[in-house]
Amino acid sequence: MTSPDLPAELKAALDGKLRGFSRNDAAGRAASISKTYRDGGGSGAIRSEADALAYALARMPATYAAVTAGLNALVEIMPDLAPTSLLDVGAGPGTATWAAAETFPSLQRFTLLDANDALRALALGLVTDSFRLRDVSYERGEARAALTSADTADLVLASYMIGEIGEAEQRALAELMWQKTRDTLLVLEPGTPAGYARIIALRERLIALGAHVAAPCSHDGKCPLQPPDWCHFTQRLQRSRAHKQVKGAELPFEDERFAYVVLTRAAVVQRPSRVLAQPVVSKVEVTAKLCTTDGLAFRKVPRRAKADYASARRWRWGDAVN
Ligand SMILES: C[S@@+](CC[C@H](N)C(=O)[O-])C[C@H]1O[C@@H](n2cnc3c(N)ncnc32)[C@H](O)[C@@H]1O
C-alpha cells in the first residue's frame, strides 16, 4: 500500500518554493480560494504564482491522500496492473501524477493537461528535481480540446476536476477520457452528495459504453444507495507545520472525504465487498454496512464465530473484504 502522506521529494520541492514566502499571506490566499470553492466557484480564483503555491500548500496533501487511497483500492483488486503511460486531466499542481508515480513504478510516460497557467507553472517547478517526473509533458489548454489531441494512456486520472465544469461538458469529457483510456480510468471528487452524484452519473454513462467497475463497487449494476445516503470514503493524513499554518489548523492530522470510481476495460475477476462506513464493534458482534455483488447488506458477525469476528474487528471504512 502506498502511504497517503506526500513523498519526501514532493515535500522538499514544496518547502523549497515556500522559502521567502509569507505563511500569513499564503493562509490569506488559501482561505480566499477555499471560500471561492465553497461558494461554487472553481480554480479560476488561482491566478498568480503565490495563489498557486497557497492552494498547493492547503490542498495538495489531502488530494494526494485521496488519490492514493483510490489507487491503493485499484491495486488491491488488480495487483498485476503495471501501467506505463499516464494522462492526468485537470492536473493542477500535478497531485494525482505524483500519487500515480508513487503507486506504479512501471509508469514511464506522464502527460498532464490543464487550463490554469499558474498551476501548470507550479507543477513544472515542483518536478524539476524529480528523476522520474522532470520530463513530464504538461499541455496547457481547455480539457476537451487538449484531450482530443492527446495520445491514449494506460491509466487516465481526473482528480477533483469534473466538478469545475457544467453537466453537458462532464458527459462529453467522460466519454472522451474513456476513449483515451487503454486500461484504467480513475475519477475522484469531494465526498459530498454532489461529488458522489457526478461520480455515479459518469459511472453509469461509461458502463453503458462497456466499462467495468474495479472499485469501490462490487458490481457493475445500479448503485443500491438511496438518498440521502451517498457513497464516500475518508482518508486520514498527517499535517506538516506549514500545512497547519496555512490552514490555521491545530490538529496534526486531517480526514479527507472523497468519492471515486475506477473503471477498467478488462472484466474484473475479484469482486470483494466494500465497507461503506466505519463498522460498529460491540462485545456481541461486529455490524458492517457493505456494498456486495448482491447489493447493500448490513452484515452481523457474532463474537461466537471467533475467527470471523477477529477479522471483522479489523475492518475499516473503505476496505475490500470477503
Ligand atoms: C480543484 S483543481 C484539482 C487539481 C488536481 N487534479 C488535484 O487533484 O490537485 C481542478 C483543476 O481542474 C482544472 N480545470 C477545470 N476545468 C478545466 C477545463 N475545462 N479544462 C482544463 N482544466 C480544467 C483547473 O484549472 C484545476 O487545475
The ligand as an SDF file (V2000), in Angstrom:
LIG
                    3D

 27 29  0  0  0  0  0  0  0  0999 V2000
   -9.5420   21.5340   -7.8040 C   0  0  0  0  0  0  0  0  0  0  0  0
   -8.2880   21.5710   -9.0070 S   0  0  0  0  0  0  0  0  0  0  0  0
   -7.6190   19.9260   -8.8790 C   0  0  0  0  0  0  0  0  0  0  0  0
   -6.2610   19.8240   -9.3970 C   0  0  0  0  0  0  0  0  0  0  0  0
   -5.5990   18.4480   -9.3130 C   0  0  0  0  0  0  0  0  0  0  0  0
   -6.2500   17.4980  -10.1670 N   0  0  0  0  0  0  0  0  0  0  0  0
   -5.5540   17.9650   -7.8950 C   0  0  0  0  0  0  0  0  0  0  0  0
   -6.2130   16.9670   -7.5690 O   0  0  0  0  0  0  0  0  0  0  0  0
   -4.8460   18.5660   -7.0860 O   0  0  0  0  0  0  0  0  0  0  0  0
   -9.1760   21.4770  -10.5370 C   0  0  0  0  0  0  0  0  0  0  0  0
   -8.2980   21.6120  -11.7380 C   0  0  0  0  0  0  0  0  0  0  0  0
   -9.0720   21.3950  -12.9050 O   0  0  0  0  0  0  0  0  0  0  0  0
   -8.6870   22.3530  -13.8780 C   0  0  0  0  0  0  0  0  0  0  0  0
   -9.7910   22.5600  -14.8160 N   0  0  0  0  0  0  0  0  0  0  0  0
  -11.0690   22.8720  -14.5160 C   0  0  0  0  0  0  0  0  0  0  0  0
  -11.7930   22.9810  -15.6430 N   0  0  0  0  0  0  0  0  0  0  0  0
  -10.9500   22.7410  -16.6750 C   0  0  0  0  0  0  0  0  0  0  0  0
  -11.0900   22.7030  -18.0880 C   0  0  0  0  0  0  0  0  0  0  0  0
  -12.2720   22.9110  -18.6570 N   0  0  0  0  0  0  0  0  0  0  0  0
  -10.0220   22.4230  -18.8230 N   0  0  0  0  0  0  0  0  0  0  0  0
   -8.8150   22.1940  -18.2600 C   0  0  0  0  0  0  0  0  0  0  0  0
   -8.6120   22.2070  -16.9280 N   0  0  0  0  0  0  0  0  0  0  0  0
   -9.6630   22.4830  -16.1430 C   0  0  0  0  0  0  0  0  0  0  0  0
   -8.3660   23.5960  -13.0800 C   0  0  0  0  0  0  0  0  0  0  0  0
   -7.5730   24.5220  -13.8010 O   0  0  0  0  0  0  0  0  0  0  0  0
   -7.6790   22.9820  -11.8650 C   0  0  0  0  0  0  0  0  0  0  0  0
   -6.3040   22.8790  -12.0680 O   0  0  0  0  0  0  0  0  0  0  0  0
  1  2  1  0
  2  3  1  0
  2 10  1  0
  3  4  1  0
  4  5  1  0
  5  6  1  0
  5  7  1  0
  7  8  2  0
  7  9  1  0
 10 11  1  0
 11 12  1  0
 11 26  1  0
 12 13  1  0
 13 14  1  0
 13 24  1  0
 14 15  1  0
 14 23  1  0
 15 16  2  0
 16 17  1  0
 17 18  1  0
 17 23  2  0
 18 19  1  0
 18 20  2  0
 20 21  1  0
 21 22  2  0
 22 23  1  0
 24 25  1  0
 24 26  1  0
 26 27  1  0
M  CHG  2   2   1   9  -1
M  END
$$$$
